[in-house]
């Protein structure tokens, strides 16, 4: 996961910590979305209502993409 974040940082001329902060901000904003599709995604990732880690979100998205590619 760290290599992915490093690559993103490199491609965008920034630091890994900056990339993580931006993703954390995006997670925070997305978790507050009232859209039912978004709500369902976040409900699957967490059952306590707390924001999941950047790594958890990326892993879940990768899994979704893999599953869609299989079907």
N, CA, C and O atoms as a DFTB+ gen file, in Angstrom:
284 C
 N C O
     1  1       0.832      -1.188       0.000
     2  2       0.000       0.000       0.000
     3  2       0.881       1.257       0.000
     4  3       0.566       2.251      -0.655
     5  1       1.963       1.194       0.730
     6  2       2.867       2.341       0.817
     7  2       3.440       2.691      -0.560
     8  3       3.631       3.863      -0.885
     9  1       3.712       1.657      -1.364
    10  2       4.237       1.909      -2.707
    11  2       3.217       2.630      -3.581
    12  3       3.579       3.484      -4.391
    13  1       1.967       2.291      -3.419
    14  2       0.906       2.966      -4.176
    15  2       0.864       4.439      -3.792
    16  3       0.791       5.313      -4.656
    17  1       0.909       4.704      -2.505
    18  2       0.872       6.088      -2.040
    19  2       2.114       6.856      -2.492
    20  3       2.022       8.033      -2.842
    21  1       3.260       6.201      -2.484
    22  2       4.489       6.834      -2.963
    23  2       4.366       7.196      -4.438
    24  3       4.769       8.284      -4.849
    25  1       3.811       6.286      -5.234
    26  2       3.642       6.539      -6.661
    27  2       2.699       7.704      -6.904
    28  3       2.965       8.554      -7.755
    29  1       1.608       7.750      -6.168
    30  2       0.659       8.859      -6.299
    31  2       1.342      10.175      -5.943
    32  3       1.181      11.174      -6.644
    33  1       2.100      10.171      -4.857
    34  2       2.815      11.375      -4.427
    35  2       3.808      11.815      -5.494
    36  3       3.885      12.998      -5.825
    37  1       4.556      10.880      -6.024
    38  2       5.553      11.185      -7.050
    39  2       4.899      11.789      -8.289
    40  3       5.367      12.793      -8.825
    41  1       3.815      11.166      -8.731
    42  2       3.121      11.637      -9.927
    43  2       2.496      13.012      -9.741
    44  3       2.251      13.724     -10.715
    45  1       2.241      13.387      -8.495
    46  2       1.585      14.669      -8.225
    47  2       2.506      15.693      -7.569
    48  3       2.055      16.755      -7.141
    49  1       3.793      15.372      -7.491
    50  2       4.759      16.310      -6.948
    51  2       4.499      16.698      -5.512
    52  3       4.605      17.871      -5.153
    53  1       4.158      15.722      -4.684
    54  2       3.848      15.996      -3.287
    55  2       4.403      14.886      -2.410
    56  3       5.161      14.040      -2.884
    57  1       4.036      14.883      -1.153
    58  2       4.535      13.880      -0.210
    59  2       3.475      12.817       0.060
    60  3       2.287      13.022      -0.191
    61  1       3.926      11.689       0.569
    62  2       3.001      10.615       0.944
    63  2       2.049      11.097       2.030
    64  3       0.857      10.794       1.985
    65  1       2.556      11.837       2.995
    66  2       1.678      12.317       4.073
    67  2       0.613      13.266       3.536
    68  3      -0.517      13.267       4.024
    69  1       0.959      14.066       2.544
    70  2      -0.031      14.956       1.935
    71  2      -1.093      14.151       1.193
    72  3      -2.281      14.466       1.265
    73  1      -0.663      13.118       0.486
    74  2      -1.614      12.251      -0.225
    75  2      -2.571      11.606       0.775
    76  3      -3.781      11.579       0.552
    77  1      -2.031      11.090       1.868
    78  2      -2.885      10.443       2.882
    79  2      -3.876      11.441       3.484
    80  3      -5.041      11.107       3.701
    81  1      -3.415      12.664       3.753
    82  2      -4.321      13.689       4.307
    83  2      -5.455      13.993       3.342
    84  3      -6.607      14.137       3.752
    85  1      -5.128      14.091       2.061
    86  2      -6.158      14.371       1.065
    87  2      -7.161      13.218       0.964
    88  3      -8.365      13.444       0.843
    89  1      -6.665      12.000       1.014
    90  2      -7.559      10.839       0.958
    91  2      -8.417      10.778       2.221
    92  3      -9.608      10.478       2.145
    93  1      -7.825      11.057       3.372
    94  2      -8.593      11.086       4.630
    95  2      -9.702      12.129       4.553
    96  3     -10.824      11.885       4.998
    97  1      -9.386      13.292       3.988
    98  2     -10.398      14.339       3.822
    99  2     -11.518      13.847       2.904
   100  3     -12.698      14.055       3.189
   101  1     -11.142      13.196       1.803
   102  2     -12.140      12.670       0.865
   103  2     -13.018      11.615       1.539
   104  3     -14.229      11.577       1.318
   105  1     -12.412      10.768       2.353
   106  2     -13.183       9.758       3.096
   107  2     -14.183      10.443       4.010
   108  3     -15.356      10.071       4.051
   109  1     -13.716      11.441       4.740
   110  2     -14.590      12.175       5.664
   111  2     -15.788      12.780       4.923
   112  3     -16.934      12.650       5.354
   113  1     -15.497      13.438       3.808
   114  2     -16.568      14.056       3.032
   115  2     -17.521      13.006       2.468
   116  3     -18.739      13.181       2.510
   117  1     -16.975      11.933       1.949
   118  2     -17.810      10.886       1.349
   119  2     -18.689      10.190       2.385
   120  3     -19.824       9.812       2.093
   121  1     -18.164      10.026       3.586
   122  2     -18.964       9.366       4.628
   123  2     -20.161      10.218       5.042
   124  3     -21.127       9.702       5.604
   125  1     -20.099      11.494       4.772
   126  2     -21.204      12.388       5.110
   127  2     -22.197      12.545       3.963
   128  3     -23.130      13.342       4.057
   129  1     -22.004      11.796       2.888
   130  2     -22.902      11.873       1.744
   131  2     -24.243      11.229       2.085
   132  3     -24.280      10.151       2.679
   133  1     -25.331      11.874       1.717
   134  2     -26.648      11.287       1.971
   135  2     -27.077      10.279       0.903
   136  3     -28.125       9.651       1.045
   137  1     -26.295      10.115      -0.153
   138  2     -26.677       9.203      -1.229
   139  2     -26.682       7.765      -0.722
   140  3     -25.731       7.327      -0.075
   141  1     -27.734       7.046      -1.011
   142  2     -27.887       5.685      -0.501
   143  2     -26.768       4.758      -0.977
   144  3     -26.334       3.880      -0.231
   145  1     -26.304       4.945      -2.199
   146  2     -25.225       4.101      -2.722
   147  2     -23.957       4.307      -1.889
   148  3     -23.273       3.342      -1.550
   149  1     -23.649       5.547      -1.566
   150  2     -22.475       5.851      -0.748
   151  2     -22.657       5.335       0.670
   152  3     -21.730       4.773       1.254
   153  1     -23.826       5.519       1.214
   154  2     -24.098       5.064       2.576
   155  2     -23.889       3.563       2.696
   156  3     -23.316       3.093       3.679
   157  1     -24.343       2.815       1.718
   158  2     -24.173       1.369       1.728
   159  2     -22.716       0.958       1.716
   160  3     -22.320       0.026       2.415
   161  1     -21.913       1.658       0.915
   162  2     -20.476       1.364       0.847
   163  2     -19.839       1.552       2.211
   164  3     -19.081       0.698       2.670
   165  1     -20.145       2.670       2.862
   166  2     -19.517       2.947       4.167
   167  2     -20.034       2.004       5.243
   168  3     -19.288       1.620       6.143
   169  1     -21.297       1.630       5.158
   170  2     -21.847       0.675       6.126
   171  2     -21.137      -0.672       6.043
   172  3     -20.962      -1.351       7.055
   173  1     -20.727      -1.058       4.828
   174  2     -20.014      -2.322       4.651
   175  2     -18.600      -2.262       5.233
   176  3     -18.072      -3.276       5.690
   177  1     -17.996      -1.088       5.215
   178  2     -16.616      -0.953       5.693
   179  2     -16.499      -0.811       7.204
   180  3     -15.481      -1.179       7.791
   181  1     -17.518      -0.288       7.816
   182  2     -17.432      -0.046       9.252
   183  2     -18.777      -0.276       9.907
   184  3     -19.820       0.101       9.372
   185  1     -18.741      -0.885      11.045
   186  2     -20.001      -1.091      11.760
   187  2     -20.101      -0.206      12.994
   188  3     -21.111      -0.227      13.697
   189  1     -19.059       0.567      13.256
   190  2     -19.084       1.437      14.423
   191  2     -19.230       2.913      14.061
   192  3     -19.241       3.766      14.948
   193  1     -19.341       3.223      12.773
   194  2     -19.517       4.591      12.337
   195  2     -18.239       5.412      12.266
   196  3     -18.263       6.568      11.844
   197  1     -17.124       4.821      12.674
   198  2     -15.853       5.539      12.631
   199  2     -15.285       5.480      11.224
   200  3     -15.542       4.542      10.469
   201  1     -14.512       6.492      10.888
   202  2     -13.917       6.530       9.562
   203  2     -12.851       5.448       9.420
   204  3     -11.970       5.324      10.271
   205  1     -12.929       4.667       8.346
   206  2     -11.919       3.633       8.115
   207  2     -10.600       4.266       7.677
   208  3     -10.564       5.420       7.250
   209  1      -9.542       3.514       7.787
   210  2      -8.226       4.004       7.380
   211  2      -8.157       4.127       5.863
   212  3      -8.951       3.531       5.135
   213  1      -7.200       4.904       5.414
   214  2      -6.947       5.054       3.982
   215  2      -6.710       3.680       3.366
   216  3      -7.244       3.366       2.303
   217  1      -5.910       2.871       4.039
   218  2      -5.575       1.538       3.537
   219  2      -6.813       0.653       3.405
   220  3      -6.947      -0.090       2.432
   221  1      -7.711       0.732       4.378
   222  2      -8.937      -0.061       4.343
   223  2      -9.808       0.338       3.160
   224  3     -10.356      -0.519       2.466
   225  1      -9.933       1.632       2.934
   226  2     -10.763       2.123       1.831
   227  2     -10.169       1.714       0.485
   228  3     -10.884       1.239      -0.398
   229  1      -8.870       1.899       0.335
   230  2      -8.228       1.523      -0.930
   231  2      -8.387       0.028      -1.181
   232  3      -8.695      -0.380      -2.300
   233  1      -8.182      -0.788      -0.157
   234  2      -8.328      -2.235      -0.311
   235  2      -9.755      -2.604      -0.714
   236  3      -9.952      -3.489      -1.547
   237  1     -10.745      -1.939      -0.134
   238  2     -12.144      -2.226      -0.470
   239  2     -12.453      -1.832      -1.911
   240  3     -13.164      -2.549      -2.615
   241  1     -11.922      -0.700      -2.345
   242  2     -12.156      -0.257      -3.717
   243  2     -11.478      -1.205      -4.700
   244  3     -12.061      -1.548      -5.728
   245  1     -10.266      -1.628      -4.399
   246  2      -9.556      -2.578      -5.257
   247  2     -10.360      -3.870      -5.374
   248  3     -10.499      -4.419      -6.467
   249  1     -10.884      -4.352      -4.260
   250  2     -11.689      -5.577      -4.277
   251  2     -12.931      -5.403      -5.143
   252  3     -13.282      -6.300      -5.910
   253  1     -13.599      -4.252      -5.027
   254  2     -14.782      -3.994      -5.853
   255  2     -14.433      -4.002      -7.344
   256  3     -15.160      -4.565      -8.162
   257  1     -13.320      -3.373      -7.673
   258  2     -12.897      -3.322      -9.072
   259  2     -12.590      -4.732      -9.581
   260  3     -12.992      -5.095     -10.687
   261  1     -11.884      -5.521      -8.779
   262  2     -11.579      -6.895      -9.182
   263  2     -12.849      -7.696      -9.408
   264  3     -12.953      -8.439     -10.383
   265  1     -13.817      -7.546      -8.506
   266  2     -15.072      -8.283      -8.630
   267  2     -15.840      -7.864      -9.883
   268  3     -16.446      -8.704     -10.547
   269  1     -15.817      -6.584     -10.206
   270  2     -16.516      -6.109     -11.400
   271  2     -15.820      -6.582     -12.664
   272  3     -16.471      -6.830     -13.680
   273  1     -14.502      -6.708     -12.607
   274  2     -13.771      -7.178     -13.777
   275  2     -14.044      -8.643     -14.051
   276  3     -13.982      -9.079     -15.200
   277  1     -14.346      -9.412     -13.012
   278  2     -14.646     -10.836     -13.175
   279  2     -16.030     -11.057     -13.793
   280  3     -16.257     -12.042     -14.495
   281  1     -16.946     -10.130     -13.522
   282  2     -18.310     -10.344     -14.012
   283  2     -18.562      -9.746     -15.360
   284  3     -19.670      -9.854     -15.887
